[in-house]
């Protein structure tokens, strides 16, 4: 009986919580064409080093030392992603930070359609950048 309840709760959680998924470059381009926001969570030094995807919103999550301010990030994010049902794409250097931030936004904050660019800027992005 308890096992059945646990299975039901896990299954329910999958429906209640979000859709956090990796996407490839082709899917990213399709979403960008539909004006789905791209959120670049890297640091200013990284933006300068490798450039930024055109029209991406630069909203740093972790600073150079790995520190973060969740409230500040969520305030800035809410100016771009106005509704928790609105899809958006997270981008970082190699997709390691976007996995952490994406799962947090999906599982704990309640965003329903969080995507991440698989491989990040280093391995996933193959287009032109804004400097």
Phi, psi and omega in degrees: 000310180296320179299319179296321178295317179297317178298317179297318179296318178296316179297318179297320179299323179297327179278323182287315182273174202276182179256094175253120185213153173283143173230156179265178182301318181298316179294320177301316180297321177298315180294319178299322179296336177266012179064028173288127183295142173251127182248114180265111187264011181286181180270160178305323177298321179290321178300317181291320183295312187245359183080180185229145175302132180309133179070008176289150178265122181272104179229094183296136173258293178269136175276186184300337180260003180088005177281159179209159177230098185300315183298317178297315179299312182296324177297314179293319180298319183294342176284338181257313180257097190279344186220139181291350175266354181282128177288150173203163184240131175263143178224137170222196185293307184232008180081011176280316179289324180294331176296315180294308184293318180298315178296320177299310181297322181286306188279326187251332182262335173099013174292137189265339186224064180269129178240160172223145176284114180300126181086350178063200181293327184287322187239341183260325184275130181230018183254191178282157180235159171269137177259000000 
